Amino acid sequence: MIEPDPRPLPWLNATLVGIAPASARVKSYRFRVAFDRPMRAGQHVDVRLTAPDGYQAQRSYSIASPPGGDGTIELLIEGLPEGEVSGFFDAVAAVGDTIEMRGPIGGAFVWGPEDGGPLLLIGGGSGVVPLLSMLRHRAAAAPEIPALLLYSAREAGEAIAAGELATRARDEPHFDLMLTLTRAGGRRIDAGLIAEALERLGSPRHAYLCGSNAFVSAVAERLVEAGLDPSLIHTERFGG
Ligand SMILES: Cc1cc2nc3c(=O)[nH]c(=O)nc-3n(C[C@H](O)[C@H](O)[C@H](O)COP(=O)(O)OP(=O)(O)OC[C@H]3O[C@@H](n4cnc5c(N)ncnc54)[C@H](O)[C@@H]3O)c2cc1C
């Protein structure tokens, strides 16, 4: 157990140093930012935009990169039509911009090698982002810990970091990937997929679920029905 840092979180100036596509609807935004405390895989930042008239909008975004990086972090933001903050990133943000940010935030939805495994990671849509941080950290720091990612996307082109995940599944002996697509006659995460994941992984020490409210509630229910102890289940909800 790592004690939370009691100091108030300062707003920091983060510099946008890179933008790249990550799926059909999601872009990767890399920021140079000097946090005043260490981060853990699974945490998020708050981002605050201020208009010339002083109007402010603030949203949370999970950190996709692993801890101990090079002074930059990666955010993966889905550009929502009409979305106030994600729409700004999608259409306006440019390399060189300075954005206000505070973090890293979050004490319950975090994982490190000291927490052990096996790890059952279940993400819906952009809910895969904090799980990506955990997988990247695990691969670098504790590749012997078994992990399985059950990832639900609408269609293949919308799966975030699909190439990286497929490569990890091919090259990392203790990482297994199950991708399920919900569109075009695809399948939602149901009792059958949960049973298959548990059979492939074995009994998890931790389950991390992340996505919309409806996704997290439905999957948590399926996990409890499958016999998982609710105290092993960690959840992060993106709203919606
Ligand atoms: C802990 C945490 C971590 C998160 N991590 C991520 C992440 O890694 N990646 C990510 O993409 N998101 C993440 N989110 C979600 C993110 O915080 C925002 O909620 C999301 O980007 C939408 O914000 P927005 O300002 O773009 O949309 P908002 O303006 O808040 O709009 C929300 C929804 O309403 C719709 N809407 C808005 N205005 C209208 C209108 N006039 N008519 C019709 N519809 C409208 C928008 O299309 C959108 O679907 C996270 C949330 C939390 C709580």
The ligand as a MOL file (V3000), in Angstrom:
LIG
                    3D

  0  0  0     0  0            999 V3000
M  V30 BEGIN CTAB
M  V30 COUNTS 53 58 0 0 0
M  V30 BEGIN ATOM
M  V30 1 C -11.2950 9.3350 -14.6100 0
M  V30 2 C -11.6820 9.6070 -16.0490 0
M  V30 3 C -10.7840 9.2880 -17.0560 0
M  V30 4 C -11.1320 9.5350 -18.4030 0
M  V30 5 N -10.2390 9.1900 -19.3790 0
M  V30 6 C -10.5610 9.3890 -20.6760 0
M  V30 7 C -9.6430 9.0050 -21.7040 0
M  V30 8 O -8.5550 8.4670 -21.4400 0
M  V30 9 N -9.9980 9.2410 -22.9960 0
M  V30 10 C -11.2050 9.8250 -23.3290 0
M  V30 11 O -11.4700 10.0300 -24.5360 0
M  V30 12 N -12.0970 10.1860 -22.3590 0
M  V30 13 C -11.7930 9.9880 -21.0470 0
M  V30 14 N -12.6820 10.3810 -20.0740 0
M  V30 15 C -13.9080 11.1150 -20.4670 0
M  V30 16 C -13.5880 12.6230 -20.5260 0
M  V30 17 O -13.3380 13.1170 -19.2050 0
M  V30 18 C -14.7410 13.4690 -21.0910 0
M  V30 19 O -15.9280 13.1570 -20.4150 0
M  V30 20 C -14.9410 13.2740 -22.5910 0
M  V30 21 O -13.7590 13.6410 -23.3060 0
M  V30 22 C -16.0940 14.1530 -23.0820 0
M  V30 23 O -15.8210 15.4850 -22.7780 0
M  V30 24 P -16.1830 16.6420 -23.7960 0
M  V30 25 O -15.9320 17.9330 -23.1140 0
M  V30 26 O -15.5330 16.4170 -25.1060 0
M  V30 27 O -17.7240 16.4060 -24.0350 0
M  V30 28 P -18.9260 17.2120 -23.3300 0
M  V30 29 O -19.0040 18.5810 -23.8940 0
M  V30 30 O -18.8260 17.0390 -21.8640 0
M  V30 31 O -20.1270 16.3720 -23.9000 0
M  V30 32 C -20.4120 15.0390 -23.4210 0
M  V30 33 C -21.2980 14.3300 -24.4390 0
M  V30 34 O -22.4400 15.1130 -24.7700 0
M  V30 35 C -22.4980 15.3040 -26.1790 0
M  V30 36 N -22.9310 16.7040 -26.4660 0
M  V30 37 C -22.3510 17.8290 -26.0150 0
M  V30 38 N -23.0020 18.9080 -26.4610 0
M  V30 39 C -24.0170 18.4360 -27.2120 0
M  V30 40 C -25.0590 19.0400 -27.9560 0
M  V30 41 N -25.1920 20.3640 -28.0140 0
M  V30 42 N -25.9350 18.2520 -28.5960 0
M  V30 43 C -25.8150 16.9020 -28.5600 0
M  V30 44 N -24.8590 16.2720 -27.8750 0
M  V30 45 C -23.9790 17.0230 -27.2200 0
M  V30 46 C -21.1060 15.1150 -26.6930 0
M  V30 47 O -21.0780 14.5920 -28.0100 0
M  V30 48 C -20.5780 14.0970 -25.7600 0
M  V30 49 O -20.9590 12.8010 -26.2100 0
M  V30 50 C -12.3760 10.1240 -18.7300 0
M  V30 51 C -13.2800 10.4380 -17.7000 0
M  V30 52 C -12.9380 10.1690 -16.3860 0
M  V30 53 C -13.9350 10.5240 -15.3010 0
M  V30 END ATOM
M  V30 BEGIN BOND
M  V30 1 1 1 2
M  V30 2 1 2 3
M  V30 3 2 2 52
M  V30 4 2 3 4
M  V30 5 1 4 5
M  V30 6 1 4 50
M  V30 7 2 5 6
M  V30 8 1 6 7
M  V30 9 1 6 13
M  V30 10 2 7 8
M  V30 11 1 7 9
M  V30 12 1 9 10
M  V30 13 2 10 11
M  V30 14 1 10 12
M  V30 15 2 12 13
M  V30 16 1 13 14
M  V30 17 1 14 15
M  V30 18 1 14 50
M  V30 19 1 15 16
M  V30 20 1 16 17
M  V30 21 1 16 18
M  V30 22 1 18 19
M  V30 23 1 18 20
M  V30 24 1 20 21
M  V30 25 1 20 22
M  V30 26 1 22 23
M  V30 27 1 23 24
M  V30 28 2 24 25
M  V30 29 1 24 26
M  V30 30 1 24 27
M  V30 31 1 27 28
M  V30 32 2 28 29
M  V30 33 1 28 30
M  V30 34 1 28 31
M  V30 35 1 31 32
M  V30 36 1 32 33
M  V30 37 1 33 34
M  V30 38 1 33 48
M  V30 39 1 34 35
M  V30 40 1 35 36
M  V30 41 1 35 46
M  V30 42 1 36 37
M  V30 43 1 36 45
M  V30 44 2 37 38
M  V30 45 1 38 39
M  V30 46 1 39 40
M  V30 47 2 39 45
M  V30 48 1 40 41
M  V30 49 2 40 42
M  V30 50 1 42 43
M  V30 51 2 43 44
M  V30 52 1 44 45
M  V30 53 1 46 47
M  V30 54 1 46 48
M  V30 55 1 48 49
M  V30 56 2 50 51
M  V30 57 1 51 52
M  V30 58 1 52 53
M  V30 END BOND
M  V30 END CTAB
M  END
